[in-house]
Amino acid sequence: MRIYSLRCTRKRKRSPHDDRCDDGCGSYCTGEKGEAICKGGLMVDESAISSPISFFVAGEPVPEGSTKAFVVNGKPRITHGNPNMDKWRQRIATEAQHASEGRWFIPKREGINDGASIEIEFLIPRPKSVREGAQPTKRPDVDKLARAALDALTGVLFDDDSQVLSLSARKVYQAAGSSPGAMVTVSRSEA
């Protein structure tokens, strides 16, 4: 998404201290006439939206563990079954922010029907006991790997993972000499 430095063309000044966008989103928008449109408070360059965002996240992929909830002193506490998951999610979110360079973001607002299509290839370290060319049919589960990645991208490239319209995830053993990690491609889909 390309954010412009000029004021939103759809704004109408309501008072000297109020220059909110006139589309009802209540946001302070910026933009250039004819090049950007206001989408829920965000000025979006439509040509930049159509290009997919691709990035590689280095490190061993970590699956989403089971969550456990319990009450301590009358307050609910939620823990994850995998202690390394938070670091993995942070790496994914950081790489997504760097790769997107503020090009686009899919807000979840009334009247905006944009969603995301996501392709993820997880490169799993191959154990020494496994021959070259074998398939990774053991843990971690690909659905739990994908769930951790979607949770990490939520709030970075889209507001809610319910906006993901299609998801393609696969896991393969890393090739000799390459690094473990995940190759992620996120494309905008119009519903």
DASULWO-V199513 format. One record per helix or strand of 3 or more residues. SS is the DSSP state (H for helix, E for strand). FROM is the first residue (numbers start at 1). TO is the last residue. Records with the same first field share a line. If there is no record, write none. Layout:
SS: FROM-TO + FROM-TO
This chain:
E: 37-39 + 42-44 + 53-58 + 67-72 + 75-80 + 114-124 + 164-173 + 181-190
H: 46-49 + 85-100 + 142-153 + 161-163
